[in-house]
Amino acid sequence: MKHALYYLLSCLPILCIVCTPEKATATHPSRAVIRGTVPEKNQMIYWMKDPVNRTDDGEKPADSAMIDAKGNFNLSVVASPDSYYSLRIGSRHVGIPIYCKGGDSIMIRQISTDTTPEVLSDNGGATRFSRYFFTQFQLGSNFFDKIQTGDWKECFKILDVQTQSQSTFLMMNTYLLNNYPALKREMEDVVRYSGSSHKLNLLMYFYYDDNDSILINDTHCADFMDRVQLKHDTMPMTMSYTNFLSTYLEFPFKRWKKANVVTSSLSRKDRNSLKFEYCKSHLTGRSRDYGMFYCVANLFNFFSDSTALEVVEKQLNDYKKDVTDIRYYNMAYKLYQAKLAMSEGKAAPNFTLPGITSKNISLSDFKGKTVYMEFTGTWCGPCRKEIPYIKELQKKCQNNPNVQFLTVWLEGESREKWLKYVQSTGLEGSHLYSSSQFAGEVPKLYQISGVPAFMIIDKNGNVAMPSAKHPSEDGVYEELMGVAGK
């Protein structure tokens, strides 16, 4: 998303244009030309309209073209300014939202799958504007320094100033935004929701312990929530709103959950159903569709045992009765089927990834040992909180040759930054680098939708605990030894 009319054009760096004006011009008024260079060669590239899942290849594309032997592609596509688009190659979504209309011509370049695509040219300006906007309004080191000091008020001030700056910037570019309604919706939702998403994450980081006990002493820190309006329409959801909704479903839910648990005695099935019931009673339209999918994915992030599978089976039946966009239901159902295939006693899918020395390591290398496997990321706050507990667990198991610790890092950072972080933690065991975060092949293979996530694989290579206890939980050592002793 990048480009701010004449004001922005004067600020943009000079970019290398590698096509002639004649070739870069769409010849049909209802079609846009999307061309560029990508790392993949001799594969199909797919044009996705208003995709709901950027980590899956199950959605039907709107168009496609062949990538040649040099990695070049050329798409002539029907395009509407009311929609946003993305590119998919195999199961990999190229990391750039595209906004265009008939007559537009856009050229992109992506050097490797670990780098952000560049927008080399864009005669309509909407995609370029999008890229510029998100580059321009990144939170600086001052914000993250304030997080470390625990000063939520100063953090809130920084976020409010940024939101105001974003709003002012958009007001200066109303002509462009009015010509691209999908881009306008996204930008407006950035102003409405992104600051609140950060605030909610901060409050959960500052004030919730690992047992979900509310530790808020200053109730004014949550006042902003009264001013946030959830959506109740059936319009396609923006990425900014989807990100907000994921965070929102955690924060108010924790209060609601506590009230329910205090006033009644709940079974484990009831507790696992609470968040889904919250969505049924508080959300409508596509917000409800996404919320219900999120609840299923979130439940499976912590539990994959028979009780969780039974709960989700019932939820899916309720879900399908009143769904606005069937694609969200399909995602939830596909996740359920995958977890069913990876339940206790099933063979753990093998995979191979580079380790700290760049040497490839496979899960099958550890057959004969009990593997305590974690999915995590250098970018994940809750994961960092687990590190001291993991080190304590590793110390307890250090003299047990039958136990192996294996950490799969879902990264967007370079290998160099990742390696430096891993070495700074002092963690033992084997550490594997998986690029593209949740879009990587391994997290998709294991249907990982949130981190940290833990599993125990037995000595025969079968899943013993699909949702193992976190190192910070009571009884994790006993659970691990119970599998290792068999």
C-alpha positions as CSV (number, residue, x, y, z in Angstrom):
1,M,0.0,0.0,0.0
2,K,2.0,3.0,-1.2
3,H,1.5,6.4,-2.9
4,A,0.1,9.8,-1.7
5,L,-0.8,11.8,-4.8
6,Y,1.5,14.7,-5.7
7,Y,2.6,15.1,-2.1
8,L,3.8,11.5,-1.9
9,L,5.2,11.4,-5.4
10,S,7.7,14.0,-4.3
11,C,8.8,11.9,-1.3
12,L,9.2,8.5,-3.0
13,P,12.6,7.2,-3.9
14,I,13.5,6.7,-7.5
15,L,12.7,3.1,-8.4
16,C,14.2,1.0,-11.2
17,I,11.5,0.5,-13.9
18,V,12.4,-2.5,-16.0
19,C,9.6,-2.3,-18.6
20,T,8.7,0.1,-21.3
21,P,5.7,2.4,-21.0
22,E,4.0,0.6,-23.8
23,K,4.4,-2.8,-22.1
24,A,3.3,-1.5,-18.8
25,T,0.0,-0.2,-20.0
26,A,-3.1,-2.3,-19.7
27,T,-4.9,-2.6,-23.0
28,H,-8.4,-3.4,-21.8
29,P,-10.4,-1.0,-19.6
30,S,-11.7,-3.7,-17.3
31,R,-8.4,-5.4,-16.8
32,A,-5.2,-4.7,-14.9
33,V,-1.7,-5.9,-15.8
34,I,0.3,-7.4,-12.9
35,R,3.8,-8.4,-13.8
36,G,7.1,-9.0,-12.1
37,T,9.8,-11.3,-10.9
38,V,9.6,-13.9,-8.1
39,P,12.0,-16.6,-6.8
40,E,10.0,-19.5,-8.1
41,K,10.4,-20.6,-11.7
42,N,8.3,-22.7,-14.1
43,Q,5.3,-22.7,-11.7
44,M,1.8,-21.3,-11.8
45,I,1.1,-18.0,-10.0
46,Y,-2.5,-17.4,-8.9
47,W,-4.5,-14.2,-8.6
48,M,-6.6,-14.3,-5.4
49,K,-9.6,-12.0,-4.9
50,D,-10.4,-10.9,-1.3
51,P,-8.7,-13.9,0.2
52,V,-9.6,-14.9,3.8
53,N,-6.6,-17.1,4.5
54,R,-3.0,-16.2,3.7
55,T,-1.6,-19.5,5.1
56,D,-3.6,-21.9,3.0
57,D,-3.9,-22.9,-0.7
58,G,-7.5,-24.1,-0.5
59,E,-9.2,-21.0,-1.9
60,K,-10.2,-20.9,-5.5
61,P,-8.1,-18.4,-7.5
62,A,-9.7,-15.7,-9.7
63,D,-7.0,-16.1,-12.4
64,S,-3.6,-17.6,-13.1
65,A,-0.5,-17.5,-15.3
66,M,2.8,-19.4,-15.7
67,I,6.1,-18.2,-14.3
68,D,8.8,-18.6,-16.9
69,A,12.3,-20.1,-16.5
70,K,13.7,-16.7,-15.3
71,G,11.1,-16.2,-12.7
72,N,9.0,-13.6,-14.7
73,F,5.3,-13.6,-14.9
74,N,2.6,-11.5,-16.6
75,L,-1.1,-11.5,-15.5
76,S,-3.9,-9.7,-17.3
77,V,-6.7,-9.8,-14.8
78,V,-10.2,-8.5,-14.2
79,A,-9.8,-6.1,-11.3
80,S,-12.2,-4.0,-9.2
81,P,-11.2,-1.1,-6.9
82,D,-13.8,-2.5,-4.4
83,S,-11.6,-5.6,-3.8
84,Y,-8.1,-6.3,-2.7
85,Y,-6.0,-9.0,-4.2
86,S,-3.0,-11.2,-3.5
87,L,-0.7,-13.5,-5.4
88,R,-0.1,-17.1,-4.5
89,I,2.5,-19.5,-5.8
90,G,1.8,-23.1,-4.8
91,S,1.0,-22.8,-1.1
92,R,3.1,-19.6,-0.6
93,H,1.3,-16.3,-0.6
94,V,3.5,-13.5,-1.9
95,G,3.5,-11.0,1.0
96,I,1.9,-8.0,-0.6
97,P,-1.7,-6.8,-0.8
98,I,-2.6,-5.4,-4.2
99,Y,-5.1,-2.7,-4.9
100,C,-6.0,-1.9,-8.5
101,K,-8.7,-1.4,-11.1
102,G,-9.1,-1.8,-14.8
103,G,-6.4,0.0,-16.8
104,D,-3.8,-0.1,-14.0
105,S,-0.4,-1.7,-14.4
106,I,1.7,-2.8,-11.5
107,M,5.2,-4.4,-11.5
108,I,6.6,-6.1,-8.4
109,R,9.9,-7.8,-7.6
110,Q,10.7,-10.3,-4.9
111,I,14.3,-11.5,-4.7
112,S,13.7,-14.4,-2.2
113,T,10.8,-15.8,-0.3
114,D,12.2,-14.3,2.9
115,T,12.2,-10.7,1.6
116,T,9.4,-8.2,1.3
117,P,8.3,-7.6,-2.3
118,E,9.1,-4.3,-3.9
119,V,6.7,-2.3,-5.9
120,L,8.7,-1.2,-8.9
121,S,5.9,0.7,-10.7
122,D,2.2,1.4,-10.2
123,N,0.5,3.8,-12.5
124,G,-2.7,3.7,-10.4
125,G,-0.8,4.4,-7.2
126,A,-3.0,2.4,-4.7
127,T,-0.6,-0.5,-4.1
128,R,2.3,1.8,-3.9
129,F,0.5,4.0,-1.4
130,S,-0.2,0.9,0.8
131,R,3.4,-0.1,0.9
132,Y,4.5,3.4,1.7
133,F,2.0,3.9,4.5
134,F,2.9,0.8,6.4
135,T,6.6,1.6,6.0
136,Q,6.2,5.2,7.1
137,F,4.1,4.4,10.2
138,Q,6.1,1.8,12.0
139,L,6.5,2.0,15.8
140,G,10.0,3.1,16.7
141,S,12.5,1.9,19.4
142,N,11.1,4.4,21.9
143,F,7.8,2.5,22.0
144,F,9.5,-0.8,22.7
145,D,11.7,0.8,25.3
146,K,8.6,2.0,27.1
147,I,7.2,-1.6,27.1
148,Q,10.3,-2.8,28.9
149,T,9.8,-0.2,31.6
150,G,6.1,-1.3,32.0
151,D,4.8,2.3,31.5
152,W,1.5,1.7,29.8
153,K,0.5,5.4,29.9
154,E,3.5,6.4,27.8
155,C,2.9,3.6,25.4
156,F,-0.7,4.7,25.0
157,K,0.5,8.3,24.2
158,I,2.8,7.1,21.5
159,L,0.1,5.0,19.9
160,D,-2.4,7.9,20.1
161,V,0.1,10.3,18.4
162,Q,0.7,7.7,15.7
163,T,-3.0,7.2,15.1
164,Q,-3.5,10.9,14.7
165,S,-0.6,11.2,12.3
166,Q,-2.1,8.3,10.2
167,S,-5.5,10.0,10.2
168,T,-4.0,13.4,9.1
169,F,-1.9,11.7,6.3
170,L,-5.0,9.9,5.0
171,M,-6.9,13.2,4.9
172,M,-4.2,14.6,2.6
173,N,-4.9,11.8,0.1
174,T,-8.6,11.5,-0.1
175,Y,-8.7,11.7,-3.9
176,L,-6.6,8.5,-4.3
177,L,-8.5,6.7,-1.5
178,N,-11.9,7.6,-3.0
179,N,-10.9,6.0,-6.3
180,Y,-10.0,2.7,-4.5
181,P,-12.7,1.9,-2.0
182,A,-11.0,-1.3,-0.8
183,L,-7.8,0.6,0.0
184,K,-9.9,3.2,1.7
185,R,-11.6,0.6,3.9
186,E,-8.2,-0.8,4.9
187,M,-6.7,2.6,5.7
188,E,-9.7,3.7,7.7
189,D,-9.6,0.4,9.7
190,V,-5.9,1.0,10.4
191,V,-6.9,4.3,12.1
192,R,-9.9,2.7,13.9
193,Y,-8.3,-0.5,15.1
194,S,-4.5,-0.8,14.9
195,G,-3.8,1.4,17.9
196,S,-6.4,-0.5,19.9
197,S,-4.8,-3.8,18.9
198,H,-1.5,-2.6,20.3
199,K,-3.1,-1.4,23.5
200,L,-4.9,-4.7,24.0
201,N,-1.7,-6.6,23.5
202,L,0.1,-4.3,25.9
203,L,-2.6,-4.8,28.6
204,M,-2.4,-8.6,28.3
205,Y,1.4,-8.4,28.4
206,F,1.4,-6.1,31.5
207,Y,-1.5,-7.3,33.5
208,Y,-2.3,-11.0,32.9
209,D,-0.4,-13.8,34.5
210,D,-0.2,-17.3,33.1
211,N,-3.4,-18.4,34.8
212,D,-5.5,-15.7,33.2
213,S,-6.0,-13.9,36.6
214,I,-6.8,-10.2,36.0
215,L,-4.1,-8.1,37.6
216,I,-5.4,-4.7,36.5
217,N,-5.0,-2.1,39.2
218,D,-5.8,1.0,37.2
219,T,-9.1,0.5,35.5
220,H,-8.6,3.6,33.3
221,C,-6.2,1.6,31.2
222,A,-9.1,-0.2,29.5
223,D,-11.3,2.9,29.0
224,F,-10.5,3.0,25.3
225,M,-12.4,-0.2,24.8
226,D,-15.7,1.6,25.4
227,R,-15.1,3.7,22.3
228,V,-14.2,0.8,19.9
229,Q,-17.1,-0.4,17.7
230,L,-17.2,-3.9,16.4
231,K,-18.4,-4.5,12.9
232,H,-21.8,-6.2,12.3
233,D,-22.0,-6.1,8.5
234,T,-21.3,-8.6,5.8
235,M,-18.6,-6.6,4.0
236,P,-15.3,-8.3,3.3
237,M,-13.0,-7.8,6.3
238,T,-9.8,-5.8,6.2
239,M,-6.5,-7.2,7.5
240,S,-6.4,-4.5,10.1
241,Y,-9.8,-5.4,11.5
242,T,-9.0,-9.1,11.4
243,N,-5.9,-8.5,13.4
244,F,-7.8,-6.4,15.9
245,L,-10.6,-9.0,16.3
246,S,-8.1,-11.7,17.1
247,T,-6.7,-9.6,19.9
248,Y,-10.1,-8.4,21.1
249,L,-11.4,-12.0,21.4
250,E,-8.7,-12.6,24.0
251,F,-9.0,-9.5,26.2
252,P,-12.8,-9.1,26.9
253,F,-13.2,-12.8,26.8
254,K,-10.8,-13.2,29.8
255,R,-13.1,-11.0,31.9
256,W,-16.2,-12.8,30.6
257,K,-14.6,-16.2,31.3
258,K,-13.7,-15.2,34.8
259,A,-17.3,-14.1,35.6
260,N,-18.7,-17.4,34.2
261,V,-16.2,-19.5,36.1
262,V,-16.9,-17.7,39.4
263,T,-20.7,-17.9,39.1
264,S,-20.9,-21.6,38.0
265,S,-19.0,-24.9,38.1
266,L,-18.0,-25.7,34.6
267,S,-16.8,-29.0,33.1
268,R,-13.8,-29.1,30.9
269,K,-16.0,-29.3,27.8
270,D,-17.9,-26.2,29.0
271,R,-14.6,-24.3,29.6
272,N,-13.3,-25.2,26.2
273,S,-16.6,-24.0,24.6
274,L,-16.7,-20.6,26.4
275,K,-14.9,-18.5,23.7
276,F,-17.0,-20.0,20.9
277,E,-20.2,-19.2,22.9
278,Y,-18.9,-15.7,23.4
279,C,-18.6,-15.2,19.6
280,K,-22.1,-16.6,19.1
281,S,-23.6,-14.1,21.6
282,H,-21.5,-11.0,20.8
283,L,-20.7,-11.1,17.1
284,T,-22.6,-11.1,13.8
285,G,-21.9,-11.2,10.1
286,R,-18.3,-11.8,8.9
287,S,-17.0,-10.9,12.3
288,R,-18.8,-13.9,13.7
289,D,-17.5,-16.1,10.8
290,Y,-13.9,-15.1,11.6
291,G,-14.4,-15.2,15.3
292,M,-15.7,-18.8,15.3
293,F,-12.8,-19.9,13.1
294,Y,-10.4,-18.2,15.4
295,C,-12.0,-20.0,18.4
296,V,-11.5,-23.4,16.8
297,A,-7.9,-22.6,15.8
298,N,-7.2,-21.2,19.2
299,L,-8.6,-24.2,21.0
300,F,-6.5,-26.5,18.9
301,N,-3.4,-24.5,19.7
302,F,-3.7,-25.6,23.3
303,F,-5.6,-28.9,23.0
304,S,-5.9,-31.7,20.4
305,D,-7.1,-34.5,22.6
306,S,-10.4,-36.4,22.3
307,T,-12.3,-33.9,24.4
308,A,-11.2,-30.9,22.3
309,L,-12.0,-32.8,19.1
310,E,-15.5,-33.6,20.5
311,V,-16.1,-30.0,21.4
312,V,-15.0,-28.7,18.0
313,E,-17.2,-31.3,16.2
314,K,-20.2,-29.8,18.0
315,Q,-19.0,-26.3,17.3
316,L,-18.7,-27.0,13.6
317,N,-22.4,-28.2,13.5
318,D,-23.5,-24.9,15.1
319,Y,-21.1,-22.9,12.9
320,K,-22.5,-24.1,9.6
321,K,-26.1,-23.2,10.4
322,D,-25.4,-19.5,10.3
323,V,-22.3,-18.7,8.3
324,T,-22.0,-15.6,6.0
325,D,-18.8,-16.6,4.2
326,I,-18.4,-20.4,3.9
327,R,-14.7,-20.0,3.4
328,Y,-14.2,-19.4,7.1
329,Y,-16.2,-22.5,8.0
330,N,-14.2,-24.5,5.5
331,M,-10.9,-23.4,7.1
332,A,-12.2,-24.5,10.5
333,Y,-13.4,-27.9,9.2
334,K,-10.0,-28.4,7.4
335,L,-8.2,-27.7,10.6
336,Y,-10.5,-30.2,12.5
337,Q,-9.7,-32.9,9.9
338,A,-6.0,-32.2,10.2
339,K,-6.0,-32.4,14.0
340,L,-8.1,-35.6,13.8
341,A,-5.4,-37.1,11.6
342,M,-2.7,-36.0,14.1
343,S,-4.4,-37.1,17.3
344,E,-2.8,-39.3,20.0
345,G,-1.2,-42.5,18.6
346,K,-0.9,-41.2,15.0
347,A,2.5,-41.0,13.3
348,A,4.0,-37.6,13.6
349,P,4.7,-36.1,10.1
350,N,8.3,-36.0,9.4
351,F,10.0,-32.8,8.3
352,T,13.5,-31.4,7.6
353,L,14.8,-27.9,8.4
354,P,18.2,-26.2,8.8
355,G,19.6,-26.0,12.3
356,I,22.0,-23.6,14.0
357,T,25.0,-24.7,11.9
358,S,22.8,-24.7,8.7
359,K,23.0,-28.5,8.6
360,N,19.6,-30.0,7.9
361,I,17.9,-31.8,10.8
362,S,14.9,-34.1,10.5
363,L,12.3,-35.1,13.2
364,S,13.1,-38.7,12.3
365,D,16.7,-38.2,13.4
366,F,15.4,-38.5,17.0
367,K,13.5,-41.7,16.6
368,G,14.2,-43.8,19.7
369,K,14.0,-40.7,22.0
370,T,11.0,-38.9,23.5
371,V,10.8,-35.5,21.8
372,Y,9.5,-32.4,23.6
373,M,8.8,-30.2,20.6
374,E,8.0,-26.5,20.7
375,F,6.7,-24.1,18.0
376,T,7.8,-20.6,18.8
377,G,9.1,-17.3,17.3
378,T,11.6,-14.6,18.2
379,W,8.8,-12.1,17.7
380,C,6.4,-13.8,20.3
381,G,6.0,-12.1,23.7
382,P,4.3,-15.1,25.5
383,C,7.0,-17.4,24.0
384,R,9.7,-15.3,25.7
385,K,7.9,-15.7,29.1
386,E,8.3,-19.5,28.7
387,I,12.1,-19.4,28.3
388,P,13.0,-19.5,32.0
389,Y,10.7,-22.4,32.5
390,I,12.0,-24.3,29.5
391,K,15.5,-23.9,30.8
392,E,14.4,-25.2,34.2
393,L,12.8,-28.2,32.5
394,Q,15.9,-28.9,30.4
395,K,18.0,-28.8,33.6
396,K,15.8,-31.5,35.2
397,C,16.1,-33.7,32.1
398,Q,19.8,-33.1,31.4
399,N,20.9,-36.5,32.6
400,N,18.2,-38.4,30.7
401,P,19.6,-39.5,27.3
402,N,16.1,-40.6,26.2
403,V,14.7,-37.0,26.1
404,Q,15.3,-34.6,23.3
405,F,14.2,-30.9,23.2
406,L,13.4,-29.7,19.7
407,T,12.4,-26.1,19.0
408,V,10.9,-25.0,15.6
409,W,11.2,-21.2,15.2
410,L,8.6,-19.7,12.9
411,E,10.5,-16.7,11.6
412,G,10.1,-13.6,9.4
413,E,13.6,-12.4,10.4
414,S,16.8,-13.3,8.7
415,R,18.8,-16.3,9.8
416,E,21.5,-14.0,11.3
417,K,19.1,-12.2,13.6
418,W,17.4,-15.5,14.5
419,L,20.7,-17.1,15.4
420,K,21.8,-14.2,17.5
421,Y,18.6,-14.3,19.5
422,V,18.6,-18.1,20.0
423,Q,22.2,-17.9,21.3
424,S,21.2,-15.2,23.7
425,T,18.5,-17.3,25.3
426,G,20.9,-20.0,26.6
427,L,18.4,-22.7,25.6
428,E,19.7,-26.3,25.0
429,G,18.4,-28.8,22.5
430,S,18.1,-28.6,18.8
431,H,16.8,-25.4,17.1
432,L,15.4,-25.3,13.6
433,Y,14.8,-22.3,11.4
434,S,11.4,-22.2,9.5
435,S,10.9,-19.1,7.3
436,S,7.6,-17.3,6.5
437,Q,6.2,-17.7,10.0
438,F,2.8,-19.5,9.9
439,A,3.0,-19.8,6.1
440,G,6.0,-22.1,6.3
441,E,5.6,-25.8,5.2
442,V,6.2,-27.2,8.7
443,P,3.6,-25.1,10.7
444,K,1.1,-25.8,7.9
445,L,1.9,-29.5,8.1
446,Y,1.2,-29.5,11.8
447,Q,-1.7,-26.9,11.5
448,I,0.0,-24.5,13.9
449,S,-2.1,-21.3,14.1
450,G,-0.6,-19.8,17.3
451,V,2.5,-19.9,19.4
452,P,3.9,-21.1,21.7
453,A,2.6,-24.6,21.0
454,F,4.0,-27.8,22.5
455,M,3.9,-31.5,21.6
456,I,5.4,-34.7,22.8
457,I,6.5,-37.3,20.3
458,D,7.2,-40.8,21.7
459,K,10.2,-43.0,20.9
460,N,8.4,-44.7,18.0
461,G,7.8,-41.4,16.3
462,N,4.1,-41.2,17.2
463,V,2.2,-38.4,18.7
464,A,1.9,-39.0,22.5
465,M,0.6,-35.5,23.5
466,P,-0.7,-33.4,20.7
467,S,-1.1,-30.5,23.0
468,A,1.5,-30.9,25.8
469,K,1.6,-28.8,28.9
470,H,3.6,-25.6,28.6
471,P,6.8,-25.5,30.6
472,S,5.3,-22.9,32.9
473,E,2.4,-25.3,33.8
474,D,2.4,-27.5,36.9
475,G,3.0,-31.2,36.1
476,V,4.9,-30.7,32.8
477,Y,7.9,-32.7,34.0
478,E,5.7,-35.6,35.2
479,E,3.8,-35.6,31.9
480,L,7.1,-35.7,29.9
481,M,8.6,-38.4,32.1
482,G,5.4,-40.4,31.8
483,V,5.9,-40.7,28.1
484,A,9.6,-41.2,28.3
485,G,9.2,-44.0,30.7
486,K,7.0,-46.1,28.5
